[in-house]
Amino acid sequence: MNDTLFIRKLRIETIIGVHEWERSVRQTLVLDLELACDIGPAASTDQLALALDYYTVSQRLLRLGEESDFLLVERFAQTAAQMLMQEFDIPWLRMHVAKPGAVAEADEVGITIERGRRN
């Protein structure tokens, strides 16, 4: 399977950070995702039910942001990756999680993780 669904610049509002002021305000995380999938069944039938639905994946990540309260971007990324792989049966993913404004002199800081195996 060499197909990849991607989602770029997904903005998630969440509680994230180690400083006291960060614990009481929502901040924006920006996600770029690459998700391994097999588009064959959906492509041959034109049925959404057979596709990895980017809208549903995005909504699930937005809900995670609403519900979560992590100190570290690393923890958010790991939790999100595990959740996506389990709930959507994704064998491999790459996720870039950026925290704009975290360092005044930088546009954004963050982490990129890769989990699972590509077939």
Contacts in CASP RR format, 6 or more apart in sequence:
PFRMAT RR
TARGET T0000
AUTHOR 0000-0000-0000
METHOD contacts of the structure
MODEL  1
MNDTLFIRKLRIETIIGVHEWERSVRQTLVLDLELACDIGPAASTDQLAL
ALDYYTVSQRLLRLGEESDFLLVERFAQTAAQMLMQEFDIPWLRMHVAKP
GAVAEADEVGITIERGRRN
1 36 0 8 1.000
1 37 0 8 1.000
1 38 0 8 1.000
1 91 0 8 1.000
1 118 0 8 1.000
1 119 0 8 1.000
2 118 0 8 1.000
3 36 0 8 1.000
3 37 0 8 1.000
3 38 0 8 1.000
3 39 0 8 1.000
3 40 0 8 1.000
4 34 0 8 1.000
4 35 0 8 1.000
4 36 0 8 1.000
4 37 0 8 1.000
5 34 0 8 1.000
5 35 0 8 1.000
5 37 0 8 1.000
5 39 0 8 1.000
5 52 0 8 1.000
5 54 0 8 1.000
5 57 0 8 1.000
6 32 0 8 1.000
6 33 0 8 1.000
6 34 0 8 1.000
6 35 0 8 1.000
7 31 0 8 1.000
7 32 0 8 1.000
7 33 0 8 1.000
7 35 0 8 1.000
7 54 0 8 1.000
7 57 0 8 1.000
7 58 0 8 1.000
8 32 0 8 1.000
8 33 0 8 1.000
9 30 0 8 1.000
9 31 0 8 1.000
9 32 0 8 1.000
10 30 0 8 1.000
10 31 0 8 1.000
10 32 0 8 1.000
10 33 0 8 1.000
10 58 0 8 1.000
10 61 0 8 1.000
10 62 0 8 1.000
11 28 0 8 1.000
11 29 0 8 1.000
11 30 0 8 1.000
12 28 0 8 1.000
12 29 0 8 1.000
12 30 0 8 1.000
12 31 0 8 1.000
12 61 0 8 1.000
12 62 0 8 1.000
12 64 0 8 1.000
12 65 0 8 1.000
13 26 0 8 1.000
13 27 0 8 1.000
13 28 0 8 1.000
13 65 0 8 1.000
13 66 0 8 1.000
14 26 0 8 1.000
14 27 0 8 1.000
14 29 0 8 1.000
14 64 0 8 1.000
14 65 0 8 1.000
14 66 0 8 1.000
14 68 0 8 1.000
14 69 0 8 1.000
14 70 0 8 1.000
14 76 0 8 1.000
15 22 0 8 1.000
15 23 0 8 1.000
15 25 0 8 1.000
15 26 0 8 1.000
15 27 0 8 1.000
15 68 0 8 1.000
15 69 0 8 1.000
15 70 0 8 1.000
16 22 0 8 1.000
16 27 0 8 1.000
16 29 0 8 1.000
16 68 0 8 1.000
16 70 0 8 1.000
16 71 0 8 1.000
16 72 0 8 1.000
16 73 0 8 1.000
16 76 0 8 1.000
16 99 0 8 1.000
17 23 0 8 1.000
17 27 0 8 1.000
17 70 0 8 1.000
17 71 0 8 1.000
17 72 0 8 1.000
18 71 0 8 1.000
18 72 0 8 1.000
23 69 0 8 1.000
27 99 0 8 1.000
28 99 0 8 1.000
28 100 0 8 1.000
29 65 0 8 1.000
29 73 0 8 1.000
29 76 0 8 1.000
29 97 0 8 1.000
29 98 0 8 1.000
29 99 0 8 1.000
30 97 0 8 1.000
30 98 0 8 1.000
30 99 0 8 1.000
30 100 0 8 1.000
30 108 0 8 1.000
31 61 0 8 1.000
31 80 0 8 1.000
31 95 0 8 1.000
31 96 0 8 1.000
31 97 0 8 1.000
31 98 0 8 1.000
32 95 0 8 1.000
32 96 0 8 1.000
32 98 0 8 1.000
33 57 0 8 1.000
33 84 0 8 1.000
33 93 0 8 1.000
33 94 0 8 1.000
33 95 0 8 1.000
33 96 0 8 1.000
34 93 0 8 1.000
34 94 0 8 1.000
34 95 0 8 1.000
35 52 0 8 1.000
35 57 0 8 1.000
35 84 0 8 1.000
35 88 0 8 1.000
35 90 0 8 1.000
35 92 0 8 1.000
35 93 0 8 1.000
36 90 0 8 1.000
36 91 0 8 1.000
36 92 0 8 1.000
36 93 0 8 1.000
36 118 0 8 1.000
36 119 0 8 1.000
37 51 0 8 1.000
37 52 0 8 1.000
37 90 0 8 1.000
39 51 0 8 1.000
40 50 0 8 1.000
41 47 0 8 1.000
41 50 0 8 1.000
41 51 0 8 1.000
42 48 0 8 1.000
42 50 0 8 1.000
42 51 0 8 1.000
52 88 0 8 1.000
52 90 0 8 1.000
56 88 0 8 1.000
57 84 0 8 1.000
57 88 0 8 1.000
60 83 0 8 1.000
60 84 0 8 1.000
60 87 0 8 1.000
60 88 0 8 1.000
61 80 0 8 1.000
61 84 0 8 1.000
64 79 0 8 1.000
64 80 0 8 1.000
64 83 0 8 1.000
65 76 0 8 1.000
68 76 0 8 1.000
68 79 0 8 1.000
70 76 0 8 1.000
70 79 0 8 1.000
73 97 0 8 1.000
73 99 0 8 1.000
73 110 0 8 1.000
73 111 0 8 1.000
74 111 0 8 1.000
76 97 0 8 1.000
77 95 0 8 1.000
77 97 0 8 1.000
77 111 0 8 1.000
77 113 0 8 1.000
78 113 0 8 1.000
80 95 0 8 1.000
80 97 0 8 1.000
81 93 0 8 1.000
81 95 0 8 1.000
81 113 0 8 1.000
81 115 0 8 1.000
82 115 0 8 1.000
84 90 0 8 1.000
84 93 0 8 1.000
85 91 0 8 1.000
85 93 0 8 1.000
85 115 0 8 1.000
85 116 0 8 1.000
91 116 0 8 1.000
91 117 0 8 1.000
91 118 0 8 1.000
91 119 0 8 1.000
92 114 0 8 1.000
92 115 0 8 1.000
92 116 0 8 1.000
92 117 0 8 1.000
92 118 0 8 1.000
92 119 0 8 1.000
93 114 0 8 1.000
93 115 0 8 1.000
93 116 0 8 1.000
94 112 0 8 1.000
94 113 0 8 1.000
94 114 0 8 1.000
95 112 0 8 1.000
95 113 0 8 1.000
95 114 0 8 1.000
95 115 0 8 1.000
96 110 0 8 1.000
96 111 0 8 1.000
96 112 0 8 1.000
97 110 0 8 1.000
97 111 0 8 1.000
97 112 0 8 1.000
97 113 0 8 1.000
98 108 0 8 1.000
98 109 0 8 1.000
98 110 0 8 1.000
99 108 0 8 1.000
99 109 0 8 1.000
99 110 0 8 1.000
100 107 0 8 1.000
100 108 0 8 1.000
101 107 0 8 1.000
101 108 0 8 1.000
101 109 0 8 1.000
102 108 0 8 1.000
102 109 0 8 1.000
102 110 0 8 1.000
103 109 0 8 1.000
END
